[in-house]
Amino acid sequence: MDNPDSSELIAVCDEILESGEISSDDAYRLAEWLNAHPEQCDRWPGNLLVSELEAAWADGKVNKGELRKILAAVRRVRRQWSKEMARQERLRGVEALLKIGEMVDQVAATFDLQQPRLPSIPVVVDVPSATDKGVTYQVDLTGPTCNCPDWARRARRPAGHLTRCCKHVREAFRRIEPDNGWPGWFGAFLYSGHTPNPSLDWQVVPAAGSWVLVSTAANGWANVYKMVGGEPRCYGYNVNEKRWSYSERPANCTPIREAVERSVKPWWSW
């Protein structure tokens, strides 16, 4: 996995994940990139993506089920990449990171999943830009804050608000992930779906014995984050068309759907 050139492939994966869904055009673009970089196809993570792409186009066309498998592979690659970057970062500063690790483990153990808030951790993480070589952004996880241009649009949100997460803030949380992972919907929020729209607000809803993170519906679509079988999942619900993306819905989805629909109505119409 120690392959610095893979950062370009990870950037392509990030672009796909930003949209929240994957189209056949996205899959084709990913395949085109791999075809143009054959040296990436025989080693991780390219080989994992190649196998899914080849299976999808075995009959000359790709369907929604195959697109979901490709998207799942992209998410796995992104998660494993972040874990590897975290491992390398630990090696670069073992003593300091051990102290951070103890603090992060404590934060994870006391994380309140009933509140849609980010934890405050007094750590500054340098996150390289995925698109601009040589550019690094500083992320302070106390607020959090970031010195990238996108974060300026999020600065008006109060401390701890989930919409303060630009993609570099999300990556910073991923890089200091505790040994047992970030709990519940927070882990799903960091590892699935895309960077939140700056206009989003959030609520936490009880469903199927766990707490589920639900966003308001920017452009008609609300995001629903939860862990399913230990894997992070992001579901999309369209409030105008009253449908779930790809017809995939979380278990016990009725209270989740009702919470989403209430969030776009004035309180007196509930």
C-alpha positions in Angstrom: 0.0 0.0 0.0 3.1 2.2 0.3 2.6 3.9 -3.1 2.8 7.7 -3.2 1.6 7.8 -6.8 -1.8 6.5 -5.7 -2.6 10.0 -4.4 -3.8 10.9 -7.9 -6.1 7.9 -8.0 -7.4 8.8 -4.5 -8.2 12.3 -5.8 -10.3 10.7 -8.6 -12.1 8.6 -6.0 -12.7 11.8 -3.9 -14.3 13.5 -6.9 -16.7 10.6 -7.4 -17.6 10.5 -3.7 -18.3 14.3 -3.7 -21.4 13.7 -5.8 -22.9 11.3 -3.3 -24.0 9.0 -6.1 -22.1 7.3 -8.9 -23.1 7.5 -12.6 -22.0 5.4 -15.5 -20.0 8.4 -16.6 -18.2 8.4 -13.3 -17.4 4.7 -13.6 -16.2 5.3 -17.2 -14.0 8.2 -16.1 -12.5 6.0 -13.4 -11.8 3.2 -15.9 -10.3 5.7 -18.4 -7.9 7.0 -15.7 -6.8 3.5 -14.8 -6.3 2.7 -18.5 -4.1 5.8 -18.8 -2.1 4.7 -15.8 -1.5 0.9 -16.3 1.2 0.9 -13.6 -1.6 1.4 -11.0 -3.7 -1.5 -12.2 -1.6 -4.3 -10.7 -1.3 -3.0 -7.2 -3.5 -1.6 -4.5 -5.8 0.3 -4.7 -6.0 0.2 -8.5 -6.3 -3.6 -8.7 -9.4 -3.6 -6.4 -11.1 -1.0 -8.6 -10.1 -2.8 -11.9 -11.7 -6.0 -10.8 -15.0 -4.3 -10.0 -14.9 -2.3 -13.3 -14.1 -5.4 -15.4 -17.0 -7.3 -13.7 -19.4 -4.4 -14.4 -18.6 -4.2 -18.1 -18.3 -7.9 -18.7 -21.5 -7.8 -20.7 -20.8 -4.5 -22.4 -23.1 -2.4 -20.2 -23.4 -1.4 -16.6 -26.6 -1.5 -14.4 -27.5 0.2 -11.1 -26.5 -2.9 -9.1 -23.0 -2.9 -10.6 -22.7 0.8 -10.1 -23.4 0.3 -6.4 -20.7 -2.3 -6.2 -18.2 0.1 -7.8 -19.2 2.8 -5.4 -18.8 0.5 -2.5 -15.3 -0.4 -3.8 -14.4 3.3 -4.1 -15.6 3.9 -0.5 -13.5 0.9 0.8 -10.4 2.3 -1.0 -10.9 5.7 0.4 -11.3 4.4 3.9 -8.3 2.1 3.7 -6.2 4.9 2.3 -7.0 7.2 5.2 -6.1 4.4 7.6 -2.8 4.0 5.9 -2.1 7.7 5.9 -2.9 7.7 9.6 -0.5 4.8 10.2 2.3 6.6 8.3 1.6 9.7 10.3 1.9 7.8 13.5 5.3 6.5 12.4 6.5 10.1 11.8 5.8 11.2 15.3 5.1 8.2 17.5 5.4 9.9 20.9 3.3 12.9 20.1 0.7 10.7 18.4 0.5 8.3 21.3 -0.7 11.2 23.4 -3.1 12.2 20.7 -4.3 8.6 20.5 -5.1 8.4 24.2 -7.0 11.7 23.9 -8.9 10.6 20.8 -9.8 7.2 22.4 -11.3 9.1 25.3 -13.3 11.4 23.0 -14.6 8.4 21.1 -15.6 6.6 24.3 -17.6 9.6 25.6 -19.0 10.7 22.2 -22.7 11.7 22.5 -24.5 10.1 19.5 -27.8 11.7 20.5 -26.4 15.2 19.6 -25.5 16.2 16.0 -22.2 17.8 17.0 -18.6 17.4 16.2 -16.2 16.6 19.0 -13.7 19.3 20.0 -10.1 18.0 20.0 -7.1 20.3 20.6 -5.1 18.9 17.7 -3.8 20.6 14.5 -3.5 18.3 11.5 -1.7 19.2 8.2 -3.8 17.8 5.3 -2.3 17.9 1.8 -4.5 19.1 -1.0 -5.8 16.3 -3.1 -5.8 18.4 -6.3 -3.0 21.0 -5.9 0.5 19.5 -5.5 2.6 21.1 -2.8 -0.4 22.7 -1.1 -1.1 21.8 2.5 -4.0 23.0 4.7 -4.0 23.3 8.4 -7.0 21.9 10.2 -7.6 22.7 13.9 -10.1 20.2 15.3 -11.0 22.4 18.2 -13.6 24.3 16.2 -13.0 22.9 13.8 -11.3 25.3 11.4 -9.4 25.0 8.1 -7.5 27.6 6.1 -8.8 26.3 2.7 -11.0 28.6 0.6 -14.1 26.3 1.0 -14.0 26.6 4.7 -14.6 30.3 4.6 -18.2 29.6 3.5 -18.7 27.5 6.6 -17.1 29.8 9.2 -20.4 31.4 10.2 -21.6 28.1 11.6 -21.2 27.7 15.4 -18.4 25.6 16.8 -19.2 21.9 16.6 -21.6 22.3 13.7 -21.3 19.4 11.3 -21.4 21.7 8.3 -18.1 23.2 9.4 -16.6 20.0 7.8 -14.9 20.8 4.6 -13.2 17.8 3.0 -9.9 18.6 4.8 -11.6 18.6 8.2 -13.2 15.3 7.4 -9.8 13.9 6.4 -8.2 15.3 9.6 -10.8 13.4 11.7 -10.1 10.3 9.6 -6.3 10.6 10.1 -6.6 10.5 13.9 -9.3 7.8 14.0 -9.2 5.8 17.3 -8.2 2.1 17.2 -11.9 1.0 17.4 -13.1 3.5 14.8 -15.3 6.6 15.2 -18.6 5.5 16.8 -22.0 5.2 15.0 -23.2 7.8 12.6 -20.1 9.9 13.1 -18.0 7.2 11.4 -20.6 6.9 8.6 -20.5 10.7 8.2 -16.7 10.7 7.8 -16.4 7.7 5.5 -19.5 7.7 3.3 -21.4 10.3 1.4 -19.8 13.6 0.4 -18.7 16.9 1.9 -21.8 18.6 3.3 -23.4 21.5 1.5 -22.7 24.8 3.5 -26.5 25.3 3.8 -27.2 22.1 5.7 -28.5 21.6 9.2 -28.7 18.4 11.1 -30.7 16.2 13.5 -30.3 12.8 15.1 -33.2 10.4 14.9 -33.7 7.1 16.8 -34.3 4.2 14.4 -33.9 0.4 14.6 -32.2 0.6 18.0 -29.5 3.1 17.0 -29.1 6.8 16.4 -29.1 8.0 12.8 -27.8 11.3 11.5 -30.1 13.1 9.1 -29.4 16.3 7.1 -31.9 18.8 5.9 -32.7 18.6 2.1 -30.4 20.8 0.1 -31.6 20.8 -3.5 -34.3 18.4 -2.5 -32.0 15.6 -1.3 -31.4 14.7 2.4 -28.6 12.5 3.5 -29.0 9.8 6.2 -25.8 8.4 7.9 -25.6 5.2 9.9 -23.4 2.2 10.4 -24.8 -1.1 8.9 -23.0 -4.3 9.9 -19.9 -2.3 10.9 -19.8 -0.6 7.5 -20.5 3.2 7.0 -23.6 3.9 4.9 -25.1 7.1 3.4 -28.7 6.9 2.1 -30.3 9.7 0.1 -34.0 10.7 0.3 -35.6 13.1 -2.1 -38.3 15.1 -0.3 -39.9 16.3 -3.6 -40.2 12.9 -5.3 -40.6 11.0 -2.0 -38.1 8.3 -2.9 -34.9 6.8 -1.7 -31.8 6.9 -3.9 -31.4 3.6 -5.8 -34.5 2.4 -3.9 -32.1 1.6 -1.0 -33.5 2.6 2.4 -32.3 2.2 6.0 -34.0 -0.3 8.4 -37.0 1.2 10.1 -37.0 4.1 7.7 -40.4 5.6 8.6 -39.3 7.8 11.5 -36.3 8.9 9.4 -38.4 9.8 6.4 -40.8 11.7 8.7 -38.0 13.6 10.3 -36.6 14.6 6.9 -40.0 15.8 5.7 -40.7 17.8 8.9 -37.4 19.6 8.4 -38.6 21.2 5.1 -42.1 22.2 6.5 -43.0 25.0 8.9 -43.5 23.7 12.4 -47.2 24.6 12.4 -47.9 22.2 9.6 -46.5 19.1 11.4 
